[in-house]
Amino acid sequence: MRILIGWDDPAEAELISLYLNADDEHHAGVTTEPAQFLARVGDDAWDVILLATDHPDGEGAFDLFEKVRQEKPDVPVVGACKSDDVFRLARFITNGMRSYVLRDFGGDFVFLLRTTLESTVQAVEAEREQRIAERMRDEIESVRTFQESILPRELLAPTGYEISACYEPSQIREQGGRPVILAGGDYYDVIMLDKKSVVLLVGDAAGHGMRACMSIMAMQTLMQMIHNRKFRKTAEFVEEVNRRFCEHAVSKKDGSLVTLLYGILRIDRHEFQWTSAGHPVPLLHDRYSGTIAPIASGDVFGAPIGVDPEIRYRSFTTKLPEKSRLLLYSDGLVEAFAEGAQDVLFGTEGIAETMRRTFNQPAGETLKALLDDSNAFTKGAGRHDDTSALLLDRQ
């Protein structure tokens, strides 16, 4: 700790210097002349300043104090006041003095200086961390709001189907003693291509914050630019998105990655053609039989968007039976876990249990139950990743 001291009594100043410089953890620069004190204020990065409140006299000490505050506004100042001059403290304290110590006539106060100065520095550092935490909270909130603004407000469902979607950011870190709702990189959308075809997609950018948000924004922009072009296969569309994303400044600069499940529902045939770019495979719930299972298994995953512009993807087609439901989701839903139990996940088993329990409820209520159940599974720890889900219900 580096300490600058302005003192009025040379004998006491020498004692203070010996006491505070007794170890290698502290360096005290002691001055007894006002001009020398002011000259040293700007010489170094002081952690704290100790100033006698009558040095060289009451008015002069306050002038020194004001000059210190102007030149070093972030450095805490501790006053040293004689017990019969306590009335002087009010003026200093109301103008920013952080703390004070009373000078007894026997000089025993010297042995309290180290504790007083250290506690003052610690208090100031704690306040700075609090301010930084609040600024971080504001930044995170701004990015989160920006990210959520790109999610569609209304989802149009074709005749014979119900579509509902939800998004919930992770809420696991703490800044300033309160939980922080993290900005994330999840994205979903439903796009009517024509009277017979509907696009359903869920994307998930790696990480959190502005980087993840910008990755999703870049991908969304690319998809909007080309989604009205006629691609015969979903794989061809994903390949085009990947190629353009790899060439985008966001990907080139940060090496950003996005997983994507992109599919097209053919309403007339009740078929869902889809391609996975590193994204979880949708779950199909047959409400007649009660079975809930991934619509495919084995080697059906392509690489995430942004790995290599030359990657080739594959298309798959799944038939949707009557009274069936198709769930597209991000991995934040299945990877929910309780604190200290990272190897026990909510998983597809947890999803299946919730979907069976809510099989006769509207799609929106089922999604709410999924979010509630997966969050409850964490036992208050909160999900460690953003969670998106899109439920397609064939009536």
N, C-alpha and C positions, 0 to 999 in steps of 0.2 A: 504494500500500500504506500503510495507516494503522498506525502503530507507537506503542505506549505503553511508556515506559521508566522503570523505578525504579532509580536509581543512587545510589552512596554517595560518589563523588568529584566535587565541583562542577566542577573543571577538566576532568576527563575527560568529564563530562556535557555541557559546552559544546562540546567537540570532536566528540563523538558527534552532537550536534544539528546542528552545521554540516555534518558529513559526510552524514548521512542526509537532511537537508533541502536538499541542494544542487541537486535537480531537482524538477520539478513532479509526478513520478510517485510520490513518497513524502512522507508527512507524519509526522514524529516528534514526539510530545509527551513531553518529558523532564522528569522530576521528581527532586528529591533529598531530599524529605521524605516519610516513609511515609504520613502523613495525607493529603498532597496526592495521592500516588500512588493511594491507595484511593479518594479522592473522584473521581478522573478515570477509574477503571476503568469505572464505569457511565455515563460522560458520552457516549461515542461508540461506534460500531461498529468496534472495533479488529480488524485482521486478524491481528495478532501482538503479544505482550507480551514485552519483554526485561527480565529482573530479575536484579540482582546478588545472588548467593547469600549475601552477608554484609551485606545492607542491611536494617535498621541494624546487625544482628549475625546470627550463624548462626541462632539460634532465632527472632528477629524476622522474618528473611527467609522462613523456612518458614511462619510464621503468615501473612505477606502472600501467599505462594504459595497456601496453602489457601483464603484468602478469595477470591482471584482465581478459583480453580478452581470455587468454589461459585457465584460471581456470573456468570462467563463460562466455563462448562464447554466450550463449543465453540471457544474462542479458544486457539490453541497458545501455550504459554509456553516461551521459550528462556532458559536460565540462563547467567549470566556468572560464571565461577568463577576465582579466583586459583589459580595453579599449585600453591601450597602448601596449598590447601584442597580438593583434588580429592575427598577422602574425603566431603565434604558432598554430593556429587552423587548418591550412591546413594539417599539418602532422597528427594530430589526426583524422580529418574527413576522410582522404584518407585511414586510417587504421581501420575504423569501428566505430568511435564515432557517436552516433545517433543524438545528438543535442547539443546546447550550449546556455549559457546565458552570457551576458556581465555584468561585475561587475563595476557599477558606483562608484565614490568616496564617494557619500553620503550614500551608502548602500541600496538604494531603490530597488535594484534588488532582495533583499531577498523576497519581497512580490510578485515577479513573479515566484519564484521557484516552488511553489505547482502546478500552472497551467502548467508550462513547463514540470515538471516531469510527471504529470498525462497525458498530451497529448502525451508525448513520449511513455509511457507504452501502451496507447490505440492504437497508431500507430503500435507498435510492435505486439500487440495481433491481430490486423486486418491483418497484414502480415502473421502471423502464421496461422490464419484461412484460408487465401487465399491459402497458401501452402498445408494445409490439404485438402482443397476443390479440389485442382488440383490433389493431390494424389488419392483422392477418385474417381475423374473423370477417372483417368487412370485405377484404379482397376475395376471400373464399365465397362469401355470400353473393358478391357481384358476379363472379364467374358461374356459380351455381344457377343464379337467376337467368343468366345469359344462356347457359346450356339448356335449361328447361324450356326456354322460349322457343326452341326449334322443334319441340315435340308437338305433334298435331293436337289441336283442341277437340276436333270432332272426327270420329271414324265412321265412314259410310259403309254399311254392310249391304251386300246384294240380297235379293229376295231369297228367302229360305235359310238365311244364315244370320247369326248374331256375332258381332265382333266387339271385344272390349280389350283395353290395354291399360297398363299402369306402370308407373316408375316411382321408385323411392331411393333416395341417395343413402349412402352409408352414414352412420352417426356414431363413430367409434372413438374419435380422438377428442382430446380436451385441450382447450386454450383458454387461459384465464379462469380455470376452475369450472367451466361450463362445457357441455358437449357441443361439438361442432358438426354441423351438417356439411359434409364434404361435397365439393364440386366434383362431378364425375364425367364419364364419357359414354354413357348408355344412350341408345337411340332406337326408336321404333317408328314404323309408319305403315299406312295402308293406302294404296294408290289404285284407283280404278283405271285400268288401261283401256278397256272398252266394255261393252255390255256383257261380255262373256268371261272377262279375265280381270282378276284382282291381285295386285302385288301385296304381299305381306313380308315384312322384314324386321329383324332385330339385329342391332349392331352394338359392339362393346369395344371401346378404345382402351388400350392398356393404360393403367395408372389413374391419377386423379388430377384435378386442377386445370389450369389453362391449357397445358399441353394436350391432355385428353380431350378437352372441349374443342380445341382447334382441329384436332384430328377428325372428330365427328363432324364438325362444320365443313371441313374440306370434303369429306366423303359424301355428306348430304348434298353439297353443291354439285359434285360430279354426278351423282345419281339423278338429280333433277335435270341436269343438262342432257342426259342420254336415255332416261327411262321411257321416253315416248318413241324411241327408235325400235324397230321391229327385230328383236332377238329371238331366234327360233328356240333356243335353249337358255335356261337360267345360267348355266355355266358360262355361256358366251358373254352374258351381261356382267357377271362377276369378274371375268377375265378383263373386260374393258375397264371396269371400275378400278381393278387392281393396277392395271397398266398406267392409267392416268394418275392414280394416287401415288404410285412410286415416283412419278415425274413431278409431283406437286412439291412446292417449297417446304411445306410442313414435314413431309416424309423425308425429304433430302436432308433437312437441317437437323431434325431430332431423331430420325429413325423410328418414327411412330408406327405402331401396329394396331390394326382393328380386326376383330373377329366379326363375321357377318353370316347370318342365315337369311338367304334371299329365296323367296318362293313365289310362284304364281298359281293361284287357284283358278281352275277352269270350272266355272259354275255349271255349264251344260253337262259336263262329264263327272263332276264332283271329284276331280283329280287335283292333286297338289304336286306340282313339279318344283323341285327345290335343289339348292346347292349350299353346301356349308364351307365357309372359309374359316376353318378353325373354331367354329361355333358349335355349342351343344345341339344335338339332334332333337327336333321337336318330339313331344310325347303325344300319342294318340290314345284317347279314352273312348272305348266302345261301351256305351251305356247299356246296351242289351246284354253283353256278356260280362261287363264289369272289368274287363282287362284294361290295363294301362301300361303301355310299353313304348320305347323309342320306335320311330317309324322305320329305322334301319339300324343295322349293326355292322361291325367290321370296319373295313378301310373305306369310310365314307367322308372323312375329313380332308379338306384341302388346307393349304397353309393360310395363315391370317393375311389379310390385305396389308400390303406394304413390305413384304419380305423380298419378293423378286418379281419384276415386271413380266417375266416370261413364264410364270407358273400357269399350268393348265388345270382346269377344274372339271368336275363331272356333275352331270344332272341326274337326279333320281325322281321317280314318280310314285306317289302314294295315293291309293284310293281311299276316299272318306266315306265310310258307311253311314247309313241313316242314323240319326240320334247320336252322332259321334262328336267328340270335341278334340281340337288340335291345339296344343300349348307350345308356343315359341317363348323362350326365356333366355335371360343371361345367367352366367354362372354364379352371380351373387345370390341367387335363390337357393341353389343346391348346396353351396359352400358355406352356408350359415353354420356357426358352431359356438358352443359355450366357451367362455374364458377358461383356459387350462385344459381344454379337451379338443384340440385342433384336429385330432384324427377321427372324431365322431361328428359327421356332417348331417345336416337335414336331409340332403340327398334326394334322389328321385323317389325313394321310399316315402319320405315325408310329403312330397308333392302328391304321390298316388293316394296316400291316406286322406289328405285334405280334399282331393278331387272326388274320391268316392263318397266322402261325407257330404259333399255339396253337389252331388250329381244332378239334383233336380232344381238347383238354384240358378238364377240368371248369371251370365258370364261375369258381370261386374262384381257380384257378391262372391263368386268363387275366387276371383283374383284377390279381393280384399282378404278373404280367409287365408289364401296362400301367403300373403305378406305378413299377416298377423301371426300365423302359425310358425313361419320360419323365423320371425323376430323373437317370438316367445321361446323358440328352441335355443336361442343364445343366452337365455336366463339373464337378460339385462345388459349383456355385453354389446349388443347391436351387431348387425351384419358388417363384415369387413370389406364389402364391396357394394357398388350400386346394384340395384335389382330392377330389371325390366321384365315384363311378361305381356304376351299378347295371346288372347284366347279366341279361337274361331270355333263357333258352336253351330253345327248343322242341325237345324230344327227337325 
